[in-house]
Amino acid sequence: MTESLVSDIVGAVAEARGVDPEELDFTLYEYIAADALHQLEAHGESTWTVTFEVPEHQVTVTSQGGVFVDGQQEQARTTV
């Protein structure tokens, strides 16, 4: 998984909580397989959506560049 995708997701969750990313009390890797996200992201031509849960939030990432936390778009990422 690219670090930018990880950073985008962590940043979106932190934004939804109103804290800095360093203040989150969990790591993303505890809740989603990094390899699975990397494989999805590698399919640049494909359309996909992945949804998973972290403490207190549901996160959805789309191939179109959206990062949603609890159904609200918190961040748009740059797709490759």
C-alpha positions, 0 to 999 in steps of 0.5 A, a space after each residue: 500500500 502506498 504511504 500516501 493512501 495510508 496517510 490519506 485514510 489516517 488523516 481523514 479519520 483524524 479530521 473526523 475526530 477533530 484531532 491530529 493524526 498522531 493523537 489517534 489511539 490505534 494504527 490503521 494496520 490493526 483494522 485493514 490488511 495493507 496488502 489488500 488495499 495495495 492490490 486494489 489500488 494497483 488496479 488503476 483502471 478498475 472501479 472498486 470500493 472498500 469499507 472497513 471499521 476502525 474504533 468509532 468509525 466506518 471508513 470507505 475508500 473508493 477507486 475514484 479517490 474518495 475517503 469517507 468517514 461515517 458516510 461523509 467525504 473527509 478527503 479526496 485523494 489523488 489517484 494514480 
